[in-house]
Amino acid sequence: MEKEKEQKKKLDESTERLNHLDQQLDNLLNTYKQLETDISEKEQERQELETELENLETDVKKSNDMLQKLREEKARWSEMSEKL
């Protein structure tokens, strides 16, 4: 009888430890899933920022080209006004 009680006690302790470890594993899994979600969101943000940067670089290049054309036109008009 005493041996059965001892075995029952050990079984209960083992079950409690197992439940505790299972809870820890669930917590780790939830943390992993959250990190995976966070990483995915950050990757999406990075891609959006890269696209925005590429668009801005294109706009800057176009603006510089237009500015150069305006400078050339200004110089041409200045030359024409000096002749008049």
N, C-alpha and C positions, 0 to 999 in steps of 0.2 A: 504493500500500500504506500509506504513512504517512498519507495523507488518510483512509483507512478506519479506521485506528487512532484518529485524532483524532475522527472522527465517532462511533465506538464509545464512546470515552471520554466525549464530550458526552452521548451517549444514556444511558450508565450514570449519569452525574451527574444528568441530568434525571429519570431513573427513580428515583434515590435521593431527590431533592428531592420528587418527586411522592409517593413512599411516606411520606416524613416528613410532608408536608402532609396526606396521607390519615389518618395516625395522629393528627395534631393535630385534624383534623376529627372523627374518632371520639371523641377525648377530650372535645371541646366538646359533641358530641351526647350523650355519656353524662352530662356535667355538667348539661346542659339537662334531660335526662330526670329526673335525680335532683332537681334544683330543682323541676321540675314536680310530682314525687311529694311532695316536702316541702311545697310550697305547698298541694297538695290535702289533705294530712294536717292542716296548720295550719288550713285552712278548715273541715275537719270538726271539729277541736277547738273552733274559735271558735263554730261553730253549736251544739255540745254545751254550751259554757259559756253561750251566750245562752239556750238552753232552760233550763238549770239556774238561771240568774239569774231568768228569768221565773217559774219555779216557786217560787223562794225569795221573790220579791216577792209572789206570791200567798199564800204561807204567812204572810208578815209581815202582810199586810193582814187575813187571817183571824184571826191572833193578836191584832192590834190591835182588831178588832171584838169578839172574845171578851173581851178585857181590858176594853173599854168596857162590855160587858154585865155583867161581874162587878162593876165599880165601881158601876154603877147598882143592881145587886142588893144590894151591900154597903150602899149608902146607904139603900136601902129597908129592909133589916134593921135598920140602926142607928136609923132613925126608929121602926120598930116596937118595938125594945127600949127606947127612951126612953119610949115611951107605957106600957110595962108596969111 
